[in-house]
């Protein structure tokens, strides 16, 4: 049977998870009666832990909002989840410019853990290997990230100072719809009222931002992640490629994800067999075309090229090389 002190700490851990916990729920979790729960809550108050009593049908106990507990209380699963999250954040590039913050946070957590648990977690982290290289993308500034996130949540306009890929600097007002993490980068998507268009900006290229007075109403049903992917797929490059591909959208997306290409199902021809797979009009922009022939070959679906004609020659050249290789005998040992 757990000692009273252990149960008092267990009550504190339950309250730290947030929200209001009913007395009946706490009694069940601690395996005590409701009177004992109230006594344990009194013990926490004696220790200057601000436990609030909430009245009403769904009342119970909660910690005062904003209170920070001096001790860090984590179960084995929680400690592993936090440390793995910090490691994964560094590896994928989803960190802030205060790059040492994740390392110092991990060190603090490691320092306050019981030695038994700390050794087991060190064994996990020490034996963990990643198949992908560490993220090398620039990280956004913490202050910029927090300011933009607050503006997204409260629908407030922000003033941003932005440096484009070519080095051109600008200052503009943005009505931010949402933050999106994609391929190791942070993006913010929203409306630029100065030009009356929706825009997507890389957060690491925003050097400064501040909230502006007023508010805005974001479009109903907007999906910020899809908005960012569509914006990336339509970014202007040297070549504008248009294809017709027959197959399912899942087959097409397996090789041409939404961040690379747009796909729109074409109407079926009159009298077409309903069992025939549909055709999709696929558009993408690319600086080079040499990567497309092998990708289309790996897609292994019927396709037709609308433009550019240069792509036809590249595909024909690949087909000729593949045919030659198929007929070639392997060198003798």
C-alpha positions in Angstrom: 0.0 0.0 0.0 1.3 3.4 -0.9 2.3 5.7 2.0 0.3 8.9 2.5 3.2 11.1 1.3 3.4 9.1 -2.0 -0.3 9.6 -2.5 -0.1 13.3 -1.8 2.6 13.5 -4.5 0.4 11.4 -6.8 -2.4 13.9 -6.2 -0.1 16.7 -7.2 0.9 14.9 -10.4 -2.7 14.4 -11.3 -3.5 18.1 -10.8 -0.4 19.0 -12.8 -1.9 17.4 -15.9 -4.4 20.3 -16.1 -8.1 20.9 -15.8 -10.5 20.3 -13.0 -10.4 16.9 -11.4 -13.5 15.8 -9.5 -13.2 14.5 -6.0 -14.7 11.1 -7.1 -12.2 10.8 -9.9 -9.3 11.6 -7.7 -10.5 9.2 -5.0 -10.7 6.4 -7.6 -7.2 7.2 -9.1 -5.6 7.3 -5.6 -7.6 4.3 -4.3 -8.8 6.3 -1.2 -12.1 7.8 -0.1 -13.2 11.3 -0.9 -12.6 12.6 2.6 -9.0 11.5 2.3 -8.7 13.3 -1.0 -9.8 16.5 0.7 -7.2 15.9 3.4 -4.4 15.4 0.8 -5.5 18.7 -0.8 -5.1 20.4 2.5 -1.6 19.0 2.8 -0.7 20.5 -0.6 -2.0 23.9 0.6 0.1 23.6 3.7 3.1 23.3 1.3 2.1 26.5 -0.5 0.9 24.6 -3.5 -2.1 26.7 -4.8 -4.8 24.1 -5.1 -8.2 25.6 -5.9 -11.5 24.1 -4.9 -14.1 24.4 -7.7 -17.7 24.3 -6.7 -20.7 22.9 -8.6 -21.9 19.7 -10.1 -18.6 19.1 -12.0 -16.5 20.8 -9.3 -13.4 19.4 -7.7 -9.8 20.5 -7.5 -7.3 22.2 -9.9 -4.0 24.1 -9.7 -4.1 27.9 -10.0 -3.6 28.9 -13.6 -0.1 29.9 -14.5 1.5 28.3 -11.4 4.9 26.7 -12.1 5.8 23.8 -9.9 9.4 23.7 -8.6 9.6 19.9 -8.8 9.4 18.2 -12.2 7.3 15.1 -11.9 7.3 12.8 -14.9 6.5 9.1 -15.3 8.8 6.9 -17.2 6.7 7.2 -20.4 6.4 11.0 -20.0 10.2 11.4 -19.5 11.0 9.3 -22.6 8.4 11.2 -24.6 9.8 14.6 -23.7 13.5 13.7 -24.3 12.7 11.9 -27.6 10.7 14.9 -28.7 13.6 17.2 -28.0 16.0 15.0 -29.9 13.6 14.6 -32.9 13.0 18.4 -33.0 16.7 19.0 -33.3 17.1 16.3 -36.0 14.3 17.5 -38.2 15.2 21.1 -38.0 12.0 22.1 -36.2 13.8 24.1 -33.5 14.3 27.8 -33.0 17.4 29.9 -33.4 18.0 29.4 -29.7 19.4 26.0 -30.7 21.0 25.4 -27.3 17.5 25.6 -25.7 16.6 22.0 -26.5 20.0 20.8 -25.3 19.8 22.7 -22.0 16.1 21.6 -21.5 17.1 18.0 -22.0 20.0 18.4 -19.6 17.7 19.9 -16.9 15.2 17.1 -17.3 18.1 14.5 -17.2 19.5 16.1 -14.0 16.3 15.9 -11.9 15.3 12.4 -13.0 15.9 9.4 -10.6 19.2 7.7 -11.4 17.5 4.5 -12.3 15.3 6.1 -14.9 18.1 8.4 -16.1 20.3 5.4 -16.9 17.6 3.7 -18.9 16.8 6.8 -20.9 20.5 7.3 -21.6 20.6 3.8 -22.9 17.8 4.5 -25.3 19.3 7.8 -26.5 22.8 6.3 -26.8 21.6 3.4 -28.9 19.3 5.4 -31.2 20.3 5.9 -34.8 18.6 7.9 -37.5 18.3 7.0 -41.2 17.9 10.7 -42.2 20.7 13.2 -41.9 20.3 16.0 -39.3 18.3 19.0 -40.4 20.4 21.7 -41.8 17.7 24.3 -42.5 17.8 27.7 -40.8 15.5 28.0 -37.8 13.1 30.8 -37.0 13.6 33.2 -34.2 11.7 32.3 -31.0 10.2 35.7 -30.6 9.0 35.7 -34.2 7.4 32.3 -33.8 5.6 33.2 -30.6 4.4 36.5 -31.9 3.0 35.0 -35.1 1.4 32.1 -33.2 -0.4 34.5 -30.9 -1.6 36.5 -33.9 -2.9 33.4 -35.5 -4.8 32.3 -32.4 -6.4 35.7 -31.8 -6.8 36.7 -35.5 -4.7 39.8 -35.2 -2.7 41.5 -38.0 1.1 41.6 -37.7 3.8 43.7 -39.2 6.7 41.6 -40.5 10.1 42.4 -41.9 10.9 39.8 -44.5 14.1 39.0 -46.5 13.3 37.2 -49.8 15.5 34.4 -51.3 17.2 37.0 -53.6 18.1 39.2 -50.6 15.4 41.9 -51.2 14.0 43.2 -47.9 10.4 44.4 -47.4 8.0 45.4 -44.7 4.4 44.4 -44.9 1.2 43.7 -43.0 0.0 40.1 -42.8 -3.2 38.5 -41.6 -1.9 35.1 -40.6 -4.1 32.1 -41.0 -1.8 29.4 -39.6 1.6 28.1 -38.9 2.8 25.0 -40.9 5.8 22.8 -40.4 6.9 21.1 -43.6 10.1 19.3 -44.5 12.1 20.8 -41.6 10.9 24.4 -42.2 8.4 26.7 -40.5 5.9 28.6 -42.7 3.2 31.1 -42.0 0.4 31.5 -44.5 -2.1 34.4 -44.6 -3.4 37.3 -46.5 -1.4 40.4 -47.5 -3.9 43.2 -47.5 -1.4 45.5 -49.2 -1.7 43.5 -52.5 -5.0 41.8 -51.8 -3.5 38.3 -52.2 -2.8 35.2 -50.0 0.9 34.7 -49.3 3.1 32.1 -47.7 6.4 33.1 -45.9 9.2 31.1 -44.5 9.5 32.0 -40.8 13.3 31.9 -40.7 13.3 34.8 -43.2 11.2 37.0 -41.0 13.7 39.1 -39.1 11.2 41.0 -36.9 7.5 41.1 -36.2 5.0 42.9 -34.0 1.3 42.7 -33.4 -0.9 45.5 -34.8 -4.2 46.8 -33.4 -7.4 45.4 -34.8 -8.5 42.0 -35.9 -9.5 40.0 -39.1 -11.8 37.1 -39.9 -10.0 34.2 -41.6 -11.8 32.4 -44.5 -14.1 29.7 -43.3 -12.9 26.1 -43.8 -9.4 27.1 -44.7 -6.7 24.4 -44.3 -3.4 26.2 -43.7 -1.3 23.1 -44.4 -3.0 22.5 -47.8 -2.6 26.2 -48.5 1.1 26.0 -47.9 1.5 22.9 -50.1 -0.5 24.4 -52.9 1.7 27.6 -52.7 4.9 25.5 -52.9 3.6 23.5 -55.8 2.8 26.6 -57.8 6.0 28.6 -57.1 7.3 29.9 -60.5 10.4 28.2 -61.8 12.0 27.9 -65.3 9.7 25.1 -66.6 5.9 24.8 -66.4 5.1 21.2 -66.8 1.6 19.9 -67.6 0.7 16.2 -67.7 -2.3 13.9 -68.0 -1.9 10.8 -65.8 -4.2 7.9 -65.5 -4.6 6.3 -62.1 -5.8 6.9 -58.6 -4.9 10.1 -56.7 -3.1 7.9 -54.2 -0.9 6.4 -56.9 -0.1 9.9 -58.3 0.6 11.4 -54.8 3.0 8.5 -54.0 5.5 10.1 -56.5 4.1 13.6 -56.9 3.1 14.9 -53.5 1.0 18.1 -53.0 4.1 20.1 -52.2 5.4 19.4 -55.8 2.4 19.2 -58.0 -1.3 20.0 -58.3 -3.7 17.3 -59.5 -7.2 17.8 -60.8 -9.4 14.9 -62.0 -10.6 15.3 -65.6 -14.2 14.7 -66.7 -14.8 11.2 -68.0 -15.5 10.8 -71.7 -19.2 10.2 -72.6 -19.9 6.5 -72.6 -16.6 5.6 -70.8 -16.5 2.4 -68.8 -17.1 3.4 -65.1 -14.5 0.8 -64.1 -11.8 2.6 -66.0 -9.4 4.5 -63.8 -9.7 8.3 -64.1 -7.3 10.7 -65.8 -5.8 13.6 -63.8 -4.4 16.9 -65.1 -1.1 17.3 -63.2 0.8 20.6 -63.1 4.1 21.5 -61.6 7.0 24.0 -61.9 10.6 22.9 -62.0 14.0 24.6 -62.5 15.2 21.4 -64.2 13.5 18.5 -66.0 16.1 15.7 -65.8 14.5 14.3 -62.6 11.1 13.9 -64.1 11.6 11.0 -66.6 12.8 8.5 -64.0 10.1 9.6 -61.6 7.4 9.1 -64.3 8.9 5.7 -65.1 8.7 4.7 -61.4 5.1 5.9 -61.3 4.3 3.2 -63.9 1.0 4.7 -65.0 -0.2 5.8 -68.5 0.6 9.5 -69.0 0.6 12.1 -71.8 2.7 15.2 -72.0 1.0 18.5 -72.7 4.1 20.7 -72.2 7.0 21.2 -72.5 8.2 19.4 -75.6 11.7 19.2 -74.2 10.3 16.7 -71.7 9.3 14.4 -74.5 12.9 14.2 -75.7 14.2 13.5 -72.2 11.7 10.6 -71.7 12.5 9.2 -75.1 16.2 9.2 -74.3 15.6 7.4 -71.0 13.5 4.8 -72.7 16.2 4.2 -75.3 18.8 3.8 -72.5 16.6 1.4 -70.6 15.9 -0.7 -73.7 19.6 -0.9 -74.4 20.3 -2.0 -70.8 17.5 -4.6 -71.0 19.3 -6.2 -74.0 22.8 -6.0 -72.7 24.4 -9.1 -71.3 26.1 -8.9 -67.9 30.0 -8.8 -68.0 31.7 -12.1 -67.5 33.6 -12.6 -64.3 
